[in-house]
Amino acid sequence: MKSLLKRCVDCGMYTLRDVCPKCGGVTRVPHPPKYSPEDKYQKYRILQKLALNKLPTREEVREQILRDFT
Ligand SMILES: [Zn+2]
C-alpha cells in the first residue's frame, strides 16, 4: 500500500494520482520500492483486491483509492 502513495515534486503534496490535484505537477513515489517484475502490476492487483473487498482497509481509504484509480 505504501508504494501507492506519491508526492508532488513541485508542491510536495501527497496524493495517489500521477498528476498533482493541487498544482498539476508531476508526482512520484517518495521512496521507490525495489524493482521487481512482480510489483509491476501491483496497482492492479491491489485494485482487484479492493474491488473484491479482500484487502483489509478502512472503508474511506478503500473508497478513495478506487475513486482515484478509476
Ligand atoms: Zn503539486
N, CA, C, O and the ligand as a Tripos MOL2 file, in Angstrom:
@<TRIPOS>MOLECULE
protein
  281   279    71     0     0
PROTEIN
NO_CHARGES

@<TRIPOS>ATOM
      1 N           0.8260   -1.1940    0.0000 N.3       1 MET1
      2 CA          0.0000    0.0000    0.0000 C.3       1 MET1
      3 C           0.8690    1.2550    0.0000 C.2       1 MET1
      4 O           0.5290    2.2450   -0.6480 O.2       1 MET1
      5 N           1.9860    1.2180    0.7220 N.am      2 LYS2
      6 CA          2.7680    2.4340    0.8810 C.3       2 LYS2
      7 C           3.3490    2.9110   -0.4410 C.2       2 LYS2
      8 O           3.5830    4.1040   -0.6360 O.2       2 LYS2
      9 N           3.5790    1.9580   -1.3530 N.am      3 SER3
     10 CA          4.1750    2.3450   -2.6290 C.3       3 SER3
     11 C           3.1740    3.0570   -3.5300 C.2       3 SER3
     12 O           3.5570    3.6250   -4.5530 O.2       3 SER3
     13 N           1.9060    3.0310   -3.1650 N.am      4 LEU4
     14 CA          0.8980    3.7090   -3.9760 C.3       4 LEU4
     15 C           0.9080    5.2180   -3.7410 C.2       4 LEU4
     16 O           0.5110    6.0040   -4.6010 O.2       4 LEU4
     17 N           1.3630    5.5900   -2.5780 N.am      5 LEU5
     18 CA          1.3300    7.0000   -2.2230 C.3       5 LEU5
     19 C           2.4410    7.7500   -2.9500 C.2       5 LEU5
     20 O           3.6090    7.3670   -2.8890 O.2       5 LEU5
     21 N           2.0690    8.7920   -3.6180 N.am      6 LYS6
     22 CA          3.0370    9.5780   -4.3740 C.3       6 LYS6
     23 C           3.0960   10.9950   -3.8320 C.2       6 LYS6
     24 O           2.2240   11.4490   -3.0900 O.2       6 LYS6
     25 N           4.1550   11.6680   -4.2330 N.am      7 ARG7
     26 CA          4.3530   13.0270   -3.7330 C.3       7 ARG7
     27 C           4.6590   13.9410   -4.9130 C.2       7 ARG7
     28 O           5.4620   13.6160   -5.7880 O.2       7 ARG7
     29 N           4.0010   15.0840   -4.9100 N.am      8 CYS8
     30 CA          4.2200   16.0620   -5.9690 C.3       8 CYS8
     31 C           5.6340   16.6350   -5.8730 C.2       8 CYS8
     32 O           6.0710   17.0510   -4.8000 O.2       8 CYS8
     33 N           6.3440   16.6530   -7.0040 N.am      9 VAL9
     34 CA          7.7100   17.1730   -6.9750 C.3       9 VAL9
     35 C           7.7030   18.7000   -6.9080 C.2       9 VAL9
     36 O           8.7130   19.3160   -6.5650 O.2       9 VAL9
     37 N           6.5790   19.2980   -7.2310 N.am     10 ASP10
     38 CA          6.5060   20.7590   -7.2340 C.3      10 ASP10
     39 C           6.0840   21.3290   -5.8830 C.2      10 ASP10
     40 O           6.7670   22.1910   -5.3310 O.2      10 ASP10
     41 N           4.9680   20.8540   -5.3550 N.am     11 CYS11
     42 CA          4.4600   21.4540   -4.1200 C.3      11 CYS11
     43 C           4.5780   20.5190   -2.9200 C.2      11 CYS11
     44 O           4.3430   20.9330   -1.7840 O.2      11 CYS11
     45 N           4.9390   19.2640   -3.1660 N.am     12 GLY12
     46 CA          5.1530   18.3550   -2.0460 C.3      12 GLY12
     47 C           3.8930   17.7130   -1.5100 C.2      12 GLY12
     48 O           3.9390   17.0410   -0.4790 O.2      12 GLY12
     49 N           2.7670   17.9010   -2.1810 N.am     13 MET13
     50 CA          1.5170   17.3160   -1.7200 C.3      13 MET13
     51 C           1.4990   15.8120   -1.9680 C.2      13 MET13
     52 O           1.8890   15.3370   -3.0340 O.2      13 MET13
     53 N           1.0460   15.0900   -0.9800 N.am     14 TYR14
     54 CA          0.9120   13.6420   -1.1390 C.3      14 TYR14
     55 C          -0.4170   13.3170   -1.7930 C.2      14 TYR14
     56 O          -1.4480   13.8990   -1.4560 O.2      14 TYR14
     57 N          -0.3840   12.3780   -2.7330 N.am     15 THR15
     58 CA         -1.5800   12.0140   -3.4710 C.3      15 THR15
     59 C          -1.4360   10.6120   -4.0110 C.2      15 THR15
     60 O          -0.3440   10.0430   -4.0100 O.2      15 THR15
     61 N          -2.5360   10.0610   -4.4700 N.am     16 LEU16
     62 CA         -2.4940    8.7510   -5.1100 C.3      16 LEU16
     63 C          -2.4360    8.8990   -6.6230 C.2      16 LEU16
     64 O          -2.2750    7.9140   -7.3440 O.2      16 LEU16
     65 N          -2.5670   10.1200   -7.0960 N.am     17 ARG17
     66 CA         -2.6500   10.3510   -8.5310 C.3      17 ARG17
     67 C          -1.2760   10.4900   -9.1720 C.2      17 ARG17
     68 O          -0.2760   10.6970   -8.4840 O.2      17 ARG17
     69 N          -1.2360   10.3720  -10.5040 N.am     18 ASP18
     70 CA          0.0030   10.5760  -11.2530 C.3      18 ASP18
     71 C           0.2660   12.0590  -11.4700 C.2      18 ASP18
     72 O           1.3970   12.4850  -11.7090 O.2      18 ASP18
     73 N          -0.8080   12.8290  -11.3800 N.am     19 VAL19
     74 CA         -0.6720   14.2740  -11.5230 C.3      19 VAL19
     75 C          -1.2210   14.9250  -10.2620 C.2      19 VAL19
     76 O          -2.2790   14.5480   -9.7580 O.2      19 VAL19
     77 N          -0.5030   15.8830   -9.7780 N.am     20 CYS20
     78 CA         -0.9180   16.5560   -8.5470 C.3      20 CYS20
     79 C          -2.2720   17.2260   -8.7330 C.2      20 CYS20
     80 O          -2.4430   18.0310   -9.6490 O.2      20 CYS20
     81 N          -3.2400   16.9000   -7.8690 N.am     21 PRO21
     82 CA         -4.5690   17.5110   -7.9810 C.3      21 PRO21
     83 C          -4.5720   18.9780   -7.5590 C.2      21 PRO21
     84 O          -5.5180   19.7160   -7.8320 O.2      21 PRO21
     85 N          -3.5060   19.3800   -6.8950 N.am     22 LYS22
     86 CA         -3.4440   20.7520   -6.3910 C.3      22 LYS22
     87 C          -2.8220   21.7050   -7.4110 C.2      22 LYS22
     88 O          -3.3910   22.7520   -7.7230 O.2      22 LYS22
     89 N          -1.6440   21.3290   -7.9290 N.am     23 CYS23
     90 CA         -0.9390   22.2490   -8.8260 C.3      23 CYS23
     91 C          -0.7110   21.6700  -10.2220 C.2      23 CYS23
     92 O          -0.2060   22.3670  -11.1010 O.2      23 CYS23
     93 N          -1.0740   20.4150  -10.4340 N.am     24 GLY24
     94 CA         -0.9040   19.8280  -11.7550 C.3      24 GLY24
     95 C           0.4980   19.3320  -12.0290 C.2      24 GLY24
     96 O           0.8100   18.9380  -13.1530 O.2      24 GLY24
     97 N           1.3460   19.3450  -11.0200 N.am     25 GLY25
     98 CA          2.7210   18.9000  -11.1830 C.3      25 GLY25
     99 C           2.8280   17.3810  -11.2500 C.2      25 GLY25
    100 O           1.8810   16.6510  -10.9610 O.2      25 GLY25
    101 N           3.9930   16.9460  -11.6340 N.am     26 VAL26
    102 CA          4.2530   15.5140  -11.7130 C.3      26 VAL26
    103 C           4.4480   14.9630  -10.3000 C.2      26 VAL26
    104 O           5.0470   15.6160   -9.4450 O.2      26 VAL26
    105 N           3.9390   13.7640  -10.0700 N.am     27 THR27
    106 CA          4.1400   13.1210   -8.7790 C.3      27 THR27
    107 C           4.9960   11.8820   -8.9550 C.2      27 THR27
    108 O           5.0830   11.3100  -10.0410 O.2      27 THR27
    109 N           5.6170   11.4880   -7.8770 N.am     28 ARG28
    110 CA          6.3990   10.2540   -7.9100 C.3      28 ARG28
    111 C           6.3950    9.6400   -6.5210 C.2      28 ARG28
    112 O           6.0870   10.2940   -5.5250 O.2      28 ARG28
    113 N           6.7460    8.3630   -6.4890 N.am     29 VAL29
    114 CA          6.8060    7.6660   -5.2110 C.3      29 VAL29
    115 C           8.0100    8.1900   -4.4410 C.2      29 VAL29
    116 O           9.1380    8.1260   -4.9300 O.2      29 VAL29
    117 N           7.7780    8.7030   -3.2460 N.am     30 PRO30
    118 CA          8.8700    9.3010   -2.4730 C.3      30 PRO30
    119 C          10.0050    8.3230   -2.1920 C.2      30 PRO30
    120 O          11.1810    8.6740   -2.2870 O.2      30 PRO30
    121 N           9.6380    7.1010   -1.8460 N.am     31 HIS31
    122 CA         10.6430    6.0860   -1.5820 C.3      31 HIS31
    123 C          10.3600    4.8930   -2.4860 C.2      31 HIS31
    124 O           9.6210    3.9840   -2.1100 O.2      31 HIS31
    125 N          10.9470    4.9000   -3.6740 N.am     32 PRO32
    126 CA         10.6320    3.8600   -4.6500 C.3      32 PRO32
    127 C          10.9220    2.4700   -4.0950 C.2      32 PRO32
    128 O          11.9850    2.2410   -3.5190 O.2      32 PRO32
    129 N           9.9870    1.5480   -4.2650 N.am     33 PRO33
    130 CA         10.2370    0.1800   -3.8320 C.3      33 PRO33
    131 C          11.2820   -0.4720   -4.7270 C.2      33 PRO33
    132 O          11.4580   -0.0710   -5.8780 O.2      33 PRO33
    133 N          11.9550   -1.4460   -4.2150 N.am     34 LYS34
    134 CA         12.8990   -2.1950   -5.0390 C.3      34 LYS34
    135 C          12.1670   -2.7830   -6.2330 C.2      34 LYS34
    136 O          11.0770   -3.3410   -6.1110 O.2      34 LYS34
    137 N          12.7910   -2.6420   -7.3750 N.am     35 TYR35
    138 CA         12.0990   -3.1120   -8.5770 C.3      35 TYR35
    139 C          11.9560   -4.6250   -8.5670 C.2      35 TYR35
    140 O          12.8840   -5.3700   -8.2520 O.2      35 TYR35
    141 N          10.7760   -5.0320   -8.9200 N.am     36 SER36
    142 CA         10.5080   -6.4500   -9.0610 C.3      36 SER36
    143 C           9.4460   -6.6130  -10.1220 C.2      36 SER36
    144 O           8.4540   -5.8840  -10.1210 O.2      36 SER36
    145 N           9.6350   -7.5570  -11.0310 N.am     37 PRO37
    146 CA          8.6000   -7.7770  -12.0570 C.3      37 PRO37
    147 C           7.2510   -8.0850  -11.4250 C.2      37 PRO37
    148 O           6.1950   -7.8190  -11.9980 O.2      37 PRO37
    149 N           7.3170   -8.6430  -10.2490 N.am     38 GLU38
    150 CA          6.0840   -8.9930   -9.5680 C.3      38 GLU38
    151 C           5.3150   -7.7490   -9.1460 C.2      38 GLU38
    152 O           4.0920   -7.7800   -9.0110 O.2      38 GLU38
    153 N           6.0370   -6.6610   -8.9420 N.am     39 ASP39
    154 CA          5.3880   -5.4420   -8.4840 C.3      39 ASP39
    155 C           4.8780   -4.5760   -9.6260 C.2      39 ASP39
    156 O           4.2330   -3.5490   -9.4120 O.2      39 ASP39
    157 N           5.1780   -5.0090  -10.8330 N.am     40 LYS40
    158 CA          4.8020   -4.2020  -11.9840 C.3      40 LYS40
    159 C           3.2940   -3.9570  -12.0330 C.2      40 LYS40
    160 O           2.8290   -2.8850  -12.4200 O.2      40 LYS40
    161 N           2.5660   -4.9580  -11.6380 N.am     41 TYR41
    162 CA          1.1210   -4.8280  -11.6980 C.3      41 TYR41
    163 C           0.5110   -4.7630  -10.3030 C.2      41 TYR41
    164 O          -0.6510   -5.1070  -10.0840 O.2      41 TYR41
    165 N           1.3310   -4.3120   -9.3810 N.am     42 GLN42
    166 CA          0.8570   -4.2180   -8.0040 C.3      42 GLN42
    167 C          -0.4190   -3.3910   -7.8930 C.2      42 GLN42
    168 O          -1.3630   -3.7470   -7.1860 O.2      42 GLN42
    169 N          -0.4130   -2.2750   -8.6190 N.am     43 LYS43
    170 CA         -1.5640   -1.3850   -8.5810 C.3      43 LYS43
    171 C          -2.8420   -2.1150   -8.9720 C.2      43 LYS43
    172 O          -3.8990   -1.9360   -8.3660 O.2      43 LYS43
    173 N          -2.7100   -2.9450  -10.0080 N.am     44 TYR44
    174 CA         -3.9060   -3.6170  -10.4980 C.3      44 TYR44
    175 C          -4.3230   -4.7700   -9.5900 C.2      44 TYR44
    176 O          -5.5070   -5.0740   -9.4430 O.2      44 TYR44
    177 N          -3.3220   -5.4030   -8.9870 N.am     45 ARG45
    178 CA         -3.6590   -6.4560   -8.0220 C.3      45 ARG45
    179 C          -4.3630   -5.8470   -6.8190 C.2      45 ARG45
    180 O          -5.3240   -6.4070   -6.2900 O.2      45 ARG45
    181 N          -3.8650   -4.6900   -6.4000 N.am     46 ILE46
    182 CA         -4.4940   -4.0250   -5.2690 C.3      46 ILE46
    183 C          -5.9090   -3.6020   -5.6190 C.2      46 ILE46
    184 O          -6.8430   -3.7750   -4.8350 O.2      46 ILE46
    185 N          -6.0470   -3.0380   -6.8270 N.am     47 LEU47
    186 CA         -7.3770   -2.6140   -7.2570 C.3      47 LEU47
    187 C          -8.3420   -3.7940   -7.2930 C.2      47 LEU47
    188 O          -9.4990   -3.6920   -6.8850 O.2      47 LEU47
    189 N          -7.8270   -4.9190   -7.7950 N.am     48 GLN48
    190 CA         -8.6890   -6.0940   -7.8850 C.3      48 GLN48
    191 C          -9.0940   -6.5650   -6.4920 C.2      48 GLN48
    192 O         -10.2540   -6.8930   -6.2440 O.2      48 GLN48
    193 N          -8.1240   -6.5920   -5.5960 N.am     49 LYS49
    194 CA         -8.4360   -6.9920   -4.2280 C.3      49 LYS49
    195 C          -9.4350   -6.0310   -3.5920 C.2      49 LYS49
    196 O         -10.3560   -6.4410   -2.8860 O.2      49 LYS49
    197 N          -9.2310   -4.7610   -3.8550 N.am     50 LEU50
    198 CA        -10.1550   -3.7740   -3.3040 C.3      50 LEU50
    199 C         -11.5600   -3.9800   -3.8470 C.2      50 LEU50
    200 O         -12.5520   -3.9300   -3.1200 O.2      50 LEU50
    201 N         -11.6060   -4.2130   -5.1530 N.am     51 ALA51
    202 CA        -12.9070   -4.3940   -5.7860 C.3      51 ALA51
    203 C         -13.6200   -5.6190   -5.2360 C.2      51 ALA51
    204 O         -14.8460   -5.6510   -5.1230 O.2      51 ALA51
    205 N         -12.8240   -6.6230   -4.8990 N.am     52 LEU52
    206 CA        -13.4010   -7.8570   -4.3630 C.3      52 LEU52
    207 C         -13.5270   -7.8020   -2.8420 C.2      52 LEU52
    208 O         -13.9610   -8.7530   -2.1910 O.2      52 LEU52
    209 N         -13.1310   -6.6550   -2.3100 N.am     53 ASN53
    210 CA        -13.2200   -6.4430   -0.8660 C.3      53 ASN53
    211 C         -12.3750   -7.4370   -0.0840 C.2      53 ASN53
    212 O         -12.7570   -7.8880    0.9960 O.2      53 ASN53
    213 N         -11.2170   -7.7700   -0.6510 N.am     54 LYS54
    214 CA        -10.3410   -8.7400    0.0100 C.3      54 LYS54
    215 C          -9.1340   -8.0830    0.6550 C.2      54 LYS54
    216 O          -8.2790   -8.7550    1.2320 O.2      54 LYS54
    217 N          -9.0750   -6.7720    0.5520 N.am     55 LEU55
    218 CA         -7.9530   -6.0710    1.1550 C.3      55 LEU55
    219 C          -8.4390   -5.3480    2.4080 C.2      55 LEU55
    220 O          -9.3240   -4.4950    2.3380 O.2      55 LEU55
    221 N          -7.8670   -5.6860    3.5230 N.am     56 PRO56
    222 CA         -8.3340   -5.0610    4.7620 C.3      56 PRO56
    223 C          -7.9120   -3.6040    4.8640 C.2      56 PRO56
    224 O          -6.7800   -3.3020    5.2410 O.2      56 PRO56
    225 N          -8.8110   -2.7190    4.5320 N.am     57 THR57
    226 CA         -8.5540   -1.2900    4.6760 C.3      57 THR57
    227 C          -9.7700   -0.6520    5.3050 C.2      57 THR57
    228 O         -10.8640   -1.2160    5.3290 O.2      57 THR57
    229 N          -9.5440    0.5300    5.8080 N.am     58 ARG58
    230 CA        -10.6980    1.3010    6.2680 C.3      58 ARG58
    231 C         -11.5410    1.6480    5.0520 C.2      58 ARG58
    232 O         -11.0150    1.8740    3.9620 O.2      58 ARG58
    233 N         -12.8300    1.6890    5.2440 N.am     59 GLU59
    234 CA        -13.7550    1.9200    4.1360 C.3      59 GLU59
    235 C         -13.4400    3.2030    3.3890 C.2      59 GLU59
    236 O         -13.5040    3.2400    2.1600 O.2      59 GLU59
    237 N         -13.1010    4.2560    4.1220 N.am     60 GLU60
    238 CA        -12.8550    5.5420    3.4710 C.3      60 GLU60
    239 C         -11.5950    5.4840    2.6140 C.2      60 GLU60
    240 O         -11.5200    6.1260    1.5670 O.2      60 GLU60
    241 N         -10.5990    4.7070    3.0660 N.am     61 VAL61
    242 CA         -9.3730    4.5660    2.2960 C.3      61 VAL61
    243 C          -9.6580    3.7890    1.0180 C.2      61 VAL61
    244 O          -9.2030    4.1560   -0.0660 O.2      61 VAL61
    245 N         -10.4090    2.7250    1.1630 N.am     62 ARG62
    246 CA        -10.7730    1.9060    0.0120 C.3      62 ARG62
    247 C         -11.5190    2.7430   -1.0330 C.2      62 ARG62
    248 O         -11.2310    2.6670   -2.2270 O.2      62 ARG62
    249 N         -12.4550    3.5200   -0.5740 N.am     63 GLU63
    250 CA        -13.2350    4.3480   -1.4930 C.3      63 GLU63
    251 C         -12.3630    5.3940   -2.1680 C.2      63 GLU63
    252 O         -12.5500    5.7080   -3.3430 O.2      63 GLU63
    253 N         -11.4110    5.9300   -1.4190 N.am     64 GLN64
    254 CA        -10.5490    6.9640   -2.0030 C.3      64 GLN64
    255 C          -9.6550    6.3690   -3.0860 C.2      64 GLN64
    256 O          -9.4670    6.9690   -4.1440 O.2      64 GLN64
    257 N          -9.1090    5.1930   -2.8190 N.am     65 ILE65
    258 CA         -8.2190    4.5610   -3.7940 C.3      65 ILE65
    259 C          -9.0060    4.1950   -5.0500 C.2      65 ILE65
    260 O          -8.5520    4.4360   -6.1680 O.2      65 ILE65
    261 N         -10.1730    3.6170   -4.8590 N.am     66 LEU66
    262 CA        -10.9880    3.2290   -6.0130 C.3      66 LEU66
    263 C         -11.3810    4.4620   -6.8260 C.2      66 LEU66
    264 O         -11.4320    4.4210   -8.0560 O.2      66 LEU66
    265 N         -11.6550    5.5510   -6.1220 N.am     67 ARG67
    266 CA        -12.0580    6.7800   -6.8010 C.3      67 ARG67
    267 C         -10.8810    7.3580   -7.5920 C.2      67 ARG67
    268 O         -11.0490    7.8450   -8.7100 O.2      67 ARG67
    269 N          -9.7030    7.2980   -7.0010 N.am     68 ASP68
    270 CA         -8.5450    7.8920   -7.6420 C.3      68 ASP68
    271 C          -8.0330    7.0660   -8.8140 C.2      68 ASP68
    272 O          -7.4350    7.6140   -9.7390 O.2      68 ASP68
    273 N          -8.2540    5.7880   -8.7870 N.am     69 PHE69
    274 CA         -7.6780    4.9300   -9.8140 C.3      69 PHE69
    275 C          -8.6530    4.5730  -10.9170 C.2      69 PHE69
    276 O          -8.2760    3.9390  -11.9020 O.2      69 PHE69
    277 N          -9.8930    4.9720  -10.7620 N.am     70 THR70
    278 CA        -10.8600    4.6030  -11.7910 C.3      70 THR70
    279 C         -11.4220    5.8330  -12.4700 C.2      70 THR70
    280 O         -12.2550    5.7160  -13.3680 O.2      70 THR70
    281 ZN          1.6370   19.9040   -6.5890 Zn       71 ZN71
@<TRIPOS>BOND
     1     1     2 1
     2     2     3 1
     3     3     4 2
     4     3     5 am
     5     5     6 1
     6     6     7 1
     7     7     8 2
     8     7     9 am
     9     9    10 1
    10    10    11 1
    11    11    12 2
    12    11    13 am
    13    13    14 1
    14    14    15 1
    15    15    16 2
    16    15    17 am
    17    17    18 1
    18    18    19 1
    19    19    20 2
    20    19    21 am
    21    21    22 1
    22    22    23 1
    23    23    24 2
    24    23    25 am
    25    25    26 1
    26    26    27 1
    27    27    28 2
    28    27    29 am
    29    29    30 1
    30    30    31 1
    31    31    32 2
    32    31    33 am
    33    33    34 1
    34    34    35 1
    35    35    36 2
    36    35    37 am
    37    37    38 1
    38    38    39 1
    39    39    40 2
    40    39    41 am
    41    41    42 1
    42    42    43 1
    43    43    44 2
    44    43    45 am
    45    45    46 1
    46    46    47 1
    47    47    48 2
    48    47    49 am
    49    49    50 1
    50    50    51 1
    51    51    52 2
    52    51    53 am
    53    53    54 1
    54    54    55 1
    55    55    56 2
    56    55    57 am
    57    57    58 1
    58    58    59 1
    59    59    60 2
    60    59    61 am
    61    61    62 1
    62    62    63 1
    63    63    64 2
    64    63    65 am
    65    65    66 1
    66    66    67 1
    67    67    68 2
    68    67    69 am
    69    69    70 1
    70    70    71 1
    71    71    72 2
    72    71    73 am
    73    73    74 1
    74    74    75 1
    75    75    76 2
    76    75    77 am
    77    77    78 1
    78    78    79 1
    79    79    80 2
    80    79    81 am
    81    81    82 1
    82    82    83 1
    83    83    84 2
    84    83    85 am
    85    85    86 1
    86    86    87 1
    87    87    88 2
    88    87    89 am
    89    89    90 1
    90    90    91 1
    91    91    92 2
    92    91    93 am
    93    93    94 1
    94    94    95 1
    95    95    96 2
    96    95    97 am
    97    97    98 1
    98    98    99 1
    99    99   100 2
   100    99   101 am
   101   101   102 1
   102   102   103 1
   103   103   104 2
   104   103   105 am
   105   105   106 1
   106   106   107 1
   107   107   108 2
   108   107   109 am
   109   109   110 1
   110   110   111 1
   111   111   112 2
   112   111   113 am
   113   113   114 1
   114   114   115 1
   115   115   116 2
   116   115   117 am
   117   117   118 1
   118   118   119 1
   119   119   120 2
   120   119   121 am
   121   121   122 1
   122   122   123 1
   123   123   124 2
   124   123   125 am
   125   125   126 1
   126   126   127 1
   127   127   128 2
   128   127   129 am
   129   129   130 1
   130   130   131 1
   131   131   132 2
   132   131   133 am
   133   133   134 1
   134   134   135 1
   135   135   136 2
   136   135   137 am
   137   137   138 1
   138   138   139 1
   139   139   140 2
   140   139   141 am
   141   141   142 1
   142   142   143 1
   143   143   144 2
   144   143   145 am
   145   145   146 1
   146   146   147 1
   147   147   148 2
   148   147   149 am
   149   149   150 1
   150   150   151 1
   151   151   152 2
   152   151   153 am
   153   153   154 1
   154   154   155 1
   155   155   156 2
   156   155   157 am
   157   157   158 1
   158   158   159 1
   159   159   160 2
   160   159   161 am
   161   161   162 1
   162   162   163 1
   163   163   164 2
   164   163   165 am
   165   165   166 1
   166   166   167 1
   167   167   168 2
   168   167   169 am
   169   169   170 1
   170   170   171 1
   171   171   172 2
   172   171   173 am
   173   173   174 1
   174   174   175 1
   175   175   176 2
   176   175   177 am
   177   177   178 1
   178   178   179 1
   179   179   180 2
   180   179   181 am
   181   181   182 1
   182   182   183 1
   183   183   184 2
   184   183   185 am
   185   185   186 1
   186   186   187 1
   187   187   188 2
   188   187   189 am
   189   189   190 1
   190   190   191 1
   191   191   192 2
   192   191   193 am
   193   193   194 1
   194   194   195 1
   195   195   196 2
   196   195   197 am
   197   197   198 1
   198   198   199 1
   199   199   200 2
   200   199   201 am
   201   201   202 1
   202   202   203 1
   203   203   204 2
   204   203   205 am
   205   205   206 1
   206   206   207 1
   207   207   208 2
   208   207   209 am
   209   209   210 1
   210   210   211 1
   211   211   212 2
   212   211   213 am
   213   213   214 1
   214   214   215 1
   215   215   216 2
   216   215   217 am
   217   217   218 1
   218   218   219 1
   219   219   220 2
   220   219   221 am
   221   221   222 1
   222   222   223 1
   223   223   224 2
   224   223   225 am
   225   225   226 1
   226   226   227 1
   227   227   228 2
   228   227   229 am
   229   229   230 1
   230   230   231 1
   231   231   232 2
   232   231   233 am
   233   233   234 1
   234   234   235 1
   235   235   236 2
   236   235   237 am
   237   237   238 1
   238   238   239 1
   239   239   240 2
   240   239   241 am
   241   241   242 1
   242   242   243 1
   243   243   244 2
   244   243   245 am
   245   245   246 1
   246   246   247 1
   247   247   248 2
   248   247   249 am
   249   249   250 1
   250   250   251 1
   251   251   252 2
   252   251   253 am
   253   253   254 1
   254   254   255 1
   255   255   256 2
   256   255   257 am
   257   257   258 1
   258   258   259 1
   259   259   260 2
   260   259   261 am
   261   261   262 1
   262   262   263 1
   263   263   264 2
   264   263   265 am
   265   265   266 1
   266   266   267 1
   267   267   268 2
   268   267   269 am
   269   269   270 1
   270   270   271 1
   271   271   272 2
   272   271   273 am
   273   273   274 1
   274   274   275 1
   275   275   276 2
   276   275   277 am
   277   277   278 1
   278   278   279 1
   279   279   280 2
@<TRIPOS>SUBSTRUCTURE
     1 MET1         2 RESIDUE 1 A MET
     2 LYS2         6 RESIDUE 1 A LYS
     3 SER3        10 RESIDUE 1 A SER
     4 LEU4        14 RESIDUE 1 A LEU
     5 LEU5        18 RESIDUE 1 A LEU
     6 LYS6        22 RESIDUE 1 A LYS
     7 ARG7        26 RESIDUE 1 A ARG
     8 CYS8        30 RESIDUE 1 A CYS
     9 VAL9        34 RESIDUE 1 A VAL
    10 ASP10       38 RESIDUE 1 A ASP
    11 CYS11       42 RESIDUE 1 A CYS
    12 GLY12       46 RESIDUE 1 A GLY
    13 MET13       50 RESIDUE 1 A MET
    14 TYR14       54 RESIDUE 1 A TYR
    15 THR15       58 RESIDUE 1 A THR
    16 LEU16       62 RESIDUE 1 A LEU
    17 ARG17       66 RESIDUE 1 A ARG
    18 ASP18       70 RESIDUE 1 A ASP
    19 VAL19       74 RESIDUE 1 A VAL
    20 CYS20       78 RESIDUE 1 A CYS
    21 PRO21       82 RESIDUE 1 A PRO
    22 LYS22       86 RESIDUE 1 A LYS
    23 CYS23       90 RESIDUE 1 A CYS
    24 GLY24       94 RESIDUE 1 A GLY
    25 GLY25       98 RESIDUE 1 A GLY
    26 VAL26      102 RESIDUE 1 A VAL
    27 THR27      106 RESIDUE 1 A THR
    28 ARG28      110 RESIDUE 1 A ARG
    29 VAL29      114 RESIDUE 1 A VAL
    30 PRO30      118 RESIDUE 1 A PRO
    31 HIS31      122 RESIDUE 1 A HIS
    32 PRO32      126 RESIDUE 1 A PRO
    33 PRO33      130 RESIDUE 1 A PRO
    34 LYS34      134 RESIDUE 1 A LYS
    35 TYR35      138 RESIDUE 1 A TYR
    36 SER36      142 RESIDUE 1 A SER
    37 PRO37      146 RESIDUE 1 A PRO
    38 GLU38      150 RESIDUE 1 A GLU
    39 ASP39      154 RESIDUE 1 A ASP
    40 LYS40      158 RESIDUE 1 A LYS
    41 TYR41      162 RESIDUE 1 A TYR
    42 GLN42      166 RESIDUE 1 A GLN
    43 LYS43      170 RESIDUE 1 A LYS
    44 TYR44      174 RESIDUE 1 A TYR
    45 ARG45      178 RESIDUE 1 A ARG
    46 ILE46      182 RESIDUE 1 A ILE
    47 LEU47      186 RESIDUE 1 A LEU
    48 GLN48      190 RESIDUE 1 A GLN
    49 LYS49      194 RESIDUE 1 A LYS
    50 LEU50      198 RESIDUE 1 A LEU
    51 ALA51      202 RESIDUE 1 A ALA
    52 LEU52      206 RESIDUE 1 A LEU
    53 ASN53      210 RESIDUE 1 A ASN
    54 LYS54      214 RESIDUE 1 A LYS
    55 LEU55      218 RESIDUE 1 A LEU
    56 PRO56      222 RESIDUE 1 A PRO
    57 THR57      226 RESIDUE 1 A THR
    58 ARG58      230 RESIDUE 1 A ARG
    59 GLU59      234 RESIDUE 1 A GLU
    60 GLU60      238 RESIDUE 1 A GLU
    61 VAL61      242 RESIDUE 1 A VAL
    62 ARG62      246 RESIDUE 1 A ARG
    63 GLU63      250 RESIDUE 1 A GLU
    64 GLN64      254 RESIDUE 1 A GLN
    65 ILE65      258 RESIDUE 1 A ILE
    66 LEU66      262 RESIDUE 1 A LEU
    67 ARG67      266 RESIDUE 1 A ARG
    68 ASP68      270 RESIDUE 1 A ASP
    69 PHE69      274 RESIDUE 1 A PHE
    70 THR70      278 RESIDUE 1 A THR
    71 ZN71       281 GROUP 0 **** ****
